[in-house]
Amino acid sequence: MEEKLLALLERLAQAERALLTREAHRLGLTATQAHLLLHLAERPQGVVDLAALFALTPATVSEALAALERVRDELAAEVGS
């Protein structure tokens, strides 16, 4: 019974990741950027902590955050025009 429950939870987690990836791409984001946004919306953290949490390098997290900042700035410029 416990094995079946664990297998079901894993399938649900896979489905959630697939949905998040699909929605992220629809919005012009990467899956990593979407994961970071969702996490940061609930709990702000630094680059090193985020890298450890998501099993990424700090450089990867920094790049993803920089890309998100560029998108934010572009959207702000469009709204301000």
C-alpha positions in Angstrom: 0.0 0.0 0.0 2.8 2.4 0.9 4.7 1.7 -2.3 1.5 2.5 -4.3 1.0 5.7 -2.5 4.6 6.8 -3.1 4.3 5.9 -6.8 1.1 7.9 -7.1 2.8 10.9 -5.4 5.7 10.7 -7.8 3.4 10.6 -10.8 1.5 13.6 -9.4 4.8 15.5 -9.0 5.8 14.6 -12.6 2.5 15.9 -13.9 2.8 19.1 -11.9 6.3 19.7 -13.3 5.1 19.0 -16.8 2.2 21.5 -16.4 4.5 24.1 -14.9 7.0 23.7 -17.8 4.2 24.0 -20.4 2.8 27.1 -18.8 6.2 28.7 -18.3 7.0 28.2 -22.0 3.6 29.6 -23.0 4.6 32.8 -21.0 8.1 32.9 -22.5 9.9 31.6 -19.4 12.0 28.6 -18.7 10.9 26.0 -16.2 13.8 27.1 -13.9 12.6 30.7 -14.1 9.0 29.6 -13.2 10.2 27.5 -10.3 12.2 30.4 -9.0 9.3 32.8 -9.3 6.9 30.5 -7.5 9.4 29.9 -4.7 10.4 33.5 -4.3 6.8 34.6 -4.2 6.4 32.6 -1.0 9.8 33.0 0.5 12.5 35.3 -0.6 16.0 33.8 -0.5 19.5 34.5 -1.7 21.1 33.0 -4.8 23.2 30.4 -2.9 20.3 29.2 -0.9 18.1 28.9 -4.0 20.9 27.1 -5.8 21.1 24.5 -3.0 17.4 24.1 -2.8 17.0 23.5 -6.6 20.3 21.6 -7.0 21.6 24.2 -9.4 24.8 26.2 -9.5 24.7 29.7 -8.2 25.7 30.9 -11.7 22.6 29.2 -13.2 20.3 30.8 -10.6 22.0 34.2 -11.2 21.4 33.9 -14.9 17.8 32.9 -14.5 17.1 35.8 -12.1 18.9 38.3 -14.4 16.7 37.1 -17.3 13.6 37.6 -15.1 14.8 41.1 -14.2 15.2 41.9 -17.9 11.6 40.7 -18.6 10.4 42.8 -15.7 12.2 45.9 -17.0 10.9 45.3 -20.6 7.3 45.0 -19.3 7.7 48.1 -17.1 9.0 50.1 -20.1 6.0 48.9 -22.2 3.6 50.0 -19.5 5.3 53.3 -19.1 5.2 54.1 -22.9 
